[in-house]
Every structure is written in C-alpha cells, then in structure tokens.
C-alpha cells in the first residue's frame, strides 16, 4: 500500500468523521470496503495534522471538534453579488498555497497565467510559510489558510505598504463578523489584543510575494493564515503566544463565511490601494496598531536592536520610531513591545 493511497483513505475517513459523531471501526471499514486494521492505520497519525481524534472502545472514532469543511459553493453563496470577482479553488492539502498560486500566476494573464482574483484555499498546509523563513502551523479545520492573486497596473516600487493595507482589510472583515479587540502589529501580524498581563497573542499573519517589473505591471500573491480555534495538540507546537478567533466572537462564523468576508474586504481594499497607495490606510492602520505611542524594540536582520516610541507609519508603510537620535523610519525589522 503506497503512501498516496493511505493519504487518500485518511481523507475519506476524515470526511466521514467531519460530523463530530461516533463511527465504529466496523462501520467505517464497511463504508470504504477495507479492513478495520486499515481504518486504524489510516487514522494512526492524524494528530500530526492538528486533528484531535477520540477513540473509545465499543463506540469507535470521533473528532473532538466537528470539522467545518471548506466548500466552494458555500463560499460563493456568502459572497453573493461579489462572487464573480473571484475564481475559487479548494484543495484538501498542499505544501503551501502561496507557492502553488505563484506557479499558476506565470508572468501575465495573456501568457496563460492565472487571472487576478484567483483564490486557493487549503484545508491542511504541510509547509505553510511566514515572514523571515518561519513556519506557519495549521491544523485541519482549526485554521483558515488561503492565498489570493491580485494584479496591478503599477510596478513593484508602488506596492510599498501593501501588507499593512491587507491587515486593515482583515481587521475590517473580522470586526464586521463581530470580533472584539482585533489589533495589528507592524508589518503583517494580526493579534487578539493585549491581555492584562501584557501578552500579545497572534491570531494570524500575512505573507505577500510579488512578480513583475519595477515600472509595471505586477502581480502579488497574498497569503493569509487565521486561527479559528486552537486545539491543545496544535497550540503546543506553536513557538509564540497564539490566540484564536473563537475567543473574540460571541457567534463564531463558519470558515466558509469567514473566507467570503475577508475576500470581500480584500477586494475593496486592493482597489483602493491601486488608486491611492497606502496613504489612504495610514490613519486607520494606526488605530489598530497595538504598539501605537508605546515603547518598542525593533530587531534588525543583522540582530541589532533599535529602541524608541512607535509613532505610527509613513505614507509608504514604514514604521516611525522616536529614538534618542530623533525620528527614524524603518522598512524592515521585527517589532516587539517593551514592558
């Protein structure tokens, strides 16, 4: 039995178990026409995917959290009149939605590249990427991970601040769904807000990768990961304080509705960005900024550290720090609060 067949069988079983009910090994085996041992083997390693599976003798198998599958038709229904703006694809698993969509983008639509508005959502990313080479941890059904391809007439040099504008769009979408205290951290983190203990918990992140010329046209792939909830077997593998959307929403939206809401706000924000650049978003971004007018340290690529008071961002999305040497602006680095 090859690994690919085992993976396909595992997906079949997870789809059956998605309802959150108990299913006996015998019943599962009968539905797939395999032995009970094959069912056991196919489900043996699902914890590696962030899946919490309960096994109870005499009752069978059950997912600790029912799995809300991403369904294209359901996303289109939530998009309503905006559905025509997007070409949505959903994969059960992939190494990275950004990598796949970049490959599909090509150089331009005329030469066979995917059109702007192409969306690729992945149920389980096995090699999701964040900034600075970090790994984005995702679990089956507990996160929303997707990438959006967008094409601009302008060149790459006009896209400064785009990741911050995307953060604003995500915050707008989450607020529209009833989320409380969504915050942003420069340059591309979505946070659950700051607790009384001062902890900043990461709700999601943005990774933007671009193709094109400095003078245009250009194409960007916007990768977004959002934690919907955090099962214990996933949170223990994350190397920083993490939060989830279910902590912020009294009525938690389905992932299909969440994807549709974020896409709608992204499309509006990206059109606004194409017309006015990041300057149109600066004031709103600063209202969400968790470090606004607070002391921070900025760790640079060479591991040096700059400290100062965060005074917002420039019209190009650069972080403005009031330092002992005066006001300075930075277009790279990792910002963190000082207690």
C-alpha positions in Angstrom: 0.0 0.0 0.0 1.6 3.3 -1.1 1.6 6.4 1.0 -0.6 8.2 -1.5 -3.3 5.6 -1.1 -3.1 5.9 2.7 -3.4 9.6 2.5 -6.4 9.3 0.2 -8.0 6.9 2.6 -7.3 9.1 5.6 -9.1 12.0 3.8 -12.1 9.7 3.1 -12.3 8.8 6.8 -11.9 12.4 8.0 -14.7 13.5 5.7 -17.0 10.8 7.2 -16.0 11.9 10.7 -16.5 15.6 10.0 -19.9 15.5 11.6 -18.4 15.0 15.1 -20.4 11.8 15.7 -19.0 8.5 16.8 -18.5 6.0 14.0 -17.4 2.4 14.8 -14.4 0.9 13.1 -16.6 -1.7 11.6 -19.0 0.8 10.1 -16.1 2.9 8.7 -14.4 -0.2 7.2 -17.7 -1.3 5.7 -18.2 2.1 4.0 -14.8 2.1 2.4 -14.7 -1.7 1.7 -11.5 -2.2 3.7 -10.5 -4.0 6.9 -10.8 -2.5 10.4 -7.0 -2.6 10.6 -6.8 -0.4 7.5 -9.0 2.1 9.2 -6.9 2.0 12.3 -3.7 2.6 10.3 -5.1 5.4 8.2 -6.1 7.3 11.4 -3.0 6.5 13.4 -1.1 9.7 12.7 -3.8 12.3 12.3 -2.6 14.1 15.4 0.3 15.3 13.3 -2.2 17.4 11.3 -3.6 19.0 14.4 -6.6 16.6 14.5 -7.9 15.7 17.9 -9.4 12.2 17.5 -11.2 10.4 20.2 -11.1 6.5 20.3 -13.4 4.8 22.7 -13.8 1.1 22.8 -17.3 0.0 21.9 -18.2 3.3 20.3 -15.5 3.9 17.7 -13.9 7.1 16.5 -15.0 10.7 16.8 -13.4 14.1 16.1 -13.1 16.1 19.3 -14.1 19.2 17.2 -16.5 18.7 14.2 -14.7 19.7 11.1 -16.3 22.5 9.1 -15.1 21.7 5.6 -14.4 24.5 3.1 -16.9 24.2 0.3 -16.7 26.3 -2.8 -20.5 26.6 -3.4 -20.9 27.8 0.2 -18.2 30.4 -0.1 -19.8 31.7 -3.3 -23.2 31.8 -1.6 -21.8 34.1 1.2 -20.0 36.2 -1.5 -23.4 36.9 -3.1 -23.1 39.6 -5.8 -19.4 39.7 -5.4 -18.9 36.0 -6.3 -18.0 36.9 -9.9 -14.8 38.7 -8.8 -13.1 35.5 -7.7 -12.0 32.2 -9.1 -12.0 29.9 -6.1 -10.2 26.6 -5.7 -10.1 24.4 -2.6 -7.5 21.7 -2.0 -7.6 19.1 0.8 -3.8 19.5 1.3 -0.8 21.2 -0.1 2.7 22.3 1.0 1.9 26.0 0.5 -1.0 27.8 -1.2 1.3 30.8 -1.9 3.8 28.6 -3.7 1.1 26.9 -5.8 -0.6 30.2 -6.7 2.7 31.8 -7.6 3.4 29.0 -10.0 0.0 29.4 -11.5 0.3 33.2 -11.8 3.0 33.0 -14.5 4.3 36.3 -15.9 0.9 37.6 -17.1 -2.6 36.5 -17.9 -2.0 36.9 -21.6 0.7 34.2 -21.5 -1.5 31.7 -19.6 -1.1 32.9 -16.0 -4.0 32.6 -13.6 -6.3 35.7 -13.6 -6.4 38.3 -10.9 -8.9 37.3 -8.3 -7.8 33.7 -8.2 -8.1 32.2 -4.8 -6.6 29.0 -3.5 -7.7 27.7 0.0 -6.1 24.7 1.5 -7.6 22.6 4.3 -4.2 21.4 5.5 -1.0 23.1 4.7 2.0 20.9 5.4 4.7 23.6 4.8 3.0 26.9 5.3 5.4 29.9 5.3 5.5 33.0 7.3 7.9 36.0 7.3 11.6 35.6 7.7 11.5 31.9 6.9 9.2 30.9 9.8 6.8 28.0 9.6 3.0 28.7 9.8 1.4 25.9 11.8 -2.1 24.9 10.7 -4.5 22.2 11.8 -7.3 20.6 9.9 -10.4 22.6 10.4 -9.0 24.8 13.1 -7.4 27.4 10.8 -8.2 29.3 7.6 -5.3 29.3 5.2 -5.6 30.7 1.7 -3.9 32.8 -1.0 -5.3 35.5 -3.3 -3.7 36.5 -6.6 -4.2 40.2 -7.5 -2.8 42.0 -10.5 -1.8 45.7 -10.6 -1.0 48.0 -13.5 1.6 49.7 -11.4 5.1 48.4 -10.8 6.6 46.8 -7.7 8.0 50.0 -6.4 4.5 51.3 -6.0 3.4 48.5 -3.7 5.1 49.7 -0.5 2.8 49.3 2.5 0.6 46.7 0.8 0.9 44.2 3.6 -0.3 46.9 6.1 -3.3 47.7 3.9 -4.1 44.0 3.8 -4.0 43.9 7.6 -6.6 46.7 7.6 -8.8 44.8 5.3 -8.6 41.7 7.5 -9.4 43.8 10.6 -12.4 45.3 8.8 -13.7 41.8 7.9 -13.3 40.4 11.4 -14.9 43.5 13.0 -17.8 43.0 10.6 -18.2 39.5 11.9 -18.4 40.7 15.5 -14.8 40.1 16.6 -13.7 42.2 19.5 -10.3 43.9 20.0 -8.6 42.9 16.8 -5.2 44.6 16.6 -2.3 44.9 14.1 1.4 44.7 14.7 3.8 46.1 12.1 4.3 44.9 9.5 2.0 42.0 9.0 0.6 40.3 12.1 -3.0 40.1 13.3 -3.4 40.0 17.1 -6.1 39.2 19.5 -5.3 42.3 21.5 -3.2 42.8 24.7 -4.2 41.0 27.8 -3.9 42.4 31.3 -0.6 40.6 31.7 0.7 42.3 28.6 0.7 39.3 26.4 0.2 39.8 22.7 -1.3 36.7 21.1 -1.1 36.1 17.4 -4.3 35.5 15.6 -3.0 35.4 12.1 -0.4 36.7 9.6 0.1 37.9 6.1 2.8 36.8 3.6 3.0 38.8 0.3 5.1 37.6 -2.7 5.3 39.6 -5.9 6.2 39.2 -9.5 6.7 41.8 -12.2 8.8 44.8 -13.1 9.6 47.9 -11.1 7.6 50.1 -13.5 4.7 47.6 -14.1 2.7 45.6 -14.5 2.9 43.5 -11.4 1.1 40.6 -9.6 1.1 39.8 -6.0 0.1 36.6 -4.1 -1.3 37.4 -0.7 -1.1 34.5 1.7 -3.3 34.7 4.8 -3.5 32.4 7.8 -6.1 32.9 10.6 -6.5 30.7 13.7 -10.2 29.9 14.1 -9.7 27.9 17.3 -6.6 26.3 18.9 -6.8 22.6 19.9 -4.3 21.6 22.5 -2.3 19.4 20.1 -1.8 22.4 17.8 -1.1 25.2 20.3 1.7 23.2 21.9 3.6 23.2 18.6 3.4 27.0 18.2 6.6 28.8 19.3 4.9 32.1 20.3 1.8 33.2 22.2 -1.2 32.4 19.9 -4.9 33.3 20.0 -7.9 32.3 18.0 -11.0 33.9 16.5 -13.4 32.0 18.7 -12.0 33.9 21.7 -13.1 37.2 20.1 -16.5 36.3 18.6 -19.6 35.7 20.6 -21.1 34.0 17.5 -18.3 32.2 15.7 -18.7 32.3 11.9 -18.1 29.3 9.8 -14.9 29.2 7.9 -16.8 29.5 4.6 -18.4 32.7 5.8 -15.1 33.9 7.2 -13.3 33.3 3.8 -16.0 35.2 1.9 -16.0 38.2 4.3 -12.2 38.5 4.1 -12.2 38.2 0.3 -14.8 41.0 0.0 -12.9 43.4 2.2 -9.6 42.5 0.4 -11.0 43.2 -3.0 -12.3 46.6 -1.9 -9.0 47.5 -0.1 -6.9 46.4 -3.0 -8.8 48.6 -5.5 -8.4 51.5 -3.0 -4.7 50.8 -2.8 -4.3 50.7 -6.5 -5.8 54.2 -6.7 -4.3 55.9 -3.6 -1.5 53.7 -2.3 -1.0 53.1 1.4 -1.6 56.8 2.3 -5.3 56.1 2.3 -5.0 53.5 5.0 -2.4 55.1 7.4 -4.8 56.6 9.9 -7.0 53.5 10.2 -3.9 51.2 10.5 -2.6 53.3 13.4 -5.9 53.0 15.2 -5.5 49.2 15.2 -1.7 49.4 15.9 -1.1 47.6 19.2 2.2 49.5 19.8 0.9 52.9 18.9 2.7 55.6 21.1 4.2 52.8 23.1 7.9 51.9 23.7 9.1 49.2 21.3 12.3 47.5 20.3 12.9 46.8 16.6 15.2 43.8 15.9 17.0 44.1 12.5 18.2 41.4 10.1 21.7 41.7 11.5 20.4 41.1 15.0 21.0 44.7 16.1 18.2 46.3 18.1 16.7 49.8 17.9 14.5 51.1 20.7 12.1 54.0 20.6 8.5 55.1 20.8 6.3 53.9 18.0 4.7 56.9 16.3 2.8 55.2 13.6 3.7 54.7 10.0 4.7 56.8 7.0 2.6 57.1 3.8 4.7 54.2 2.4 4.1 52.0 5.4 7.5 52.5 7.1 7.5 52.2 10.9 8.2 55.6 12.5 10.2 55.4 15.7 11.0 58.3 18.0 14.5 57.4 19.2 17.2 59.1 21.3 18.7 60.2 18.0 15.5 61.7 16.7 12.6 60.4 14.5 13.6 57.5 12.2 11.8 55.4 9.7 12.2 51.6 9.0 11.0 49.4 6.2 12.1 46.1 7.8 12.6 44.5 11.1 10.7 42.7 13.8 8.9 45.0 16.3 8.2 43.9 19.9 6.8 45.8 22.9 8.8 46.8 26.0 7.4 46.3 29.4 
